Amino acid sequence: MKAAINSTGLFQAYFHQRWGHLNDVHVRSLAWLLDAPDLLDPQAARWRGRLASMHDVVDDNVDKWLSDLDRAPQALHDHLDVQPFARLGRYAEKLMSFYLLHRGVLVAHGVQVRAEKNTIGEFDFLLRLNRQLVHWEFATKFYLLESTGAGNDADYFVGPNLADTLGAKMHKIFDRQLRLSEHPAAQMLLPETVMKAQALIKGWLFYQNLGNDNAQSDQIFGTWPSHCRGFWCALNEVVGMRAERYAILPRLEWLAPAKLPLAQTMESNSIHRHLEQYFVDDTMPVMIALMKIDGDHAVETSRGFIVPDDWQTRAGQRVKLAHPAN
């Protein structure tokens, strides 16, 4: 387990080096959205050339703009208007819309399409790129590789709550959501023809073992080789973790590597007790950050999901729903 944890921190080291001066949690999350590597490889044949990339919209002034925003973030805070129990997906969309508005490429955001009182779908983003109207479907996802069945399909990446898989999500995006502009009800709302429909997928993938099998999974699943990654382990394996400090990351802080005051972090004994008590009444995996002390703060060195001891069995059952022959 120690080798797996130690091999997950490459992106964190890069992020702290480039963006360590940013202090506002929302500005740091936005920096992650703009600068993190793609989750999926746009050149992989399985994605049929339908993946978007932030490289299409991020300009050369982003470093200065984010630094200025970090010093005076109120406009971003007002735009986000974060409410209790806000969904991570909506939060990420608001972050993205703030930047796209700044860049002057956003035509519309969150346009619902209805027909005969039924909701047909929603355009996440309509953009003006190279003088064309472009539809971006946006998702920020976190999946754990459950590979006991030695599978080679994206359905083996399972959501922490077991509600979906990477394969199911991509099928839904490609087969339904990216075709929304073809619907007559959508065409009545659009100012002109959508010339391109693409998916922008950001997120983290979590592996039980980051050894040689991981390089193979990059090729099989069409993931970007340097995608953001972490570990996952069962509660009974937590005792093997070693770090200077630990933190439990709330859902809205899952995007960027954490930077926290020391008072908001825990020592080893505290994190172990907290997790044991949590799993007495709850079965939802918990995202934790392993951290090192940096002055009066602690910064994330790696991250992972701690899952209840029976999670892998239930995840395997979820995978079999998509692969009943296994």
Disulfide bonds with the S-S distance in Angstrom:
none
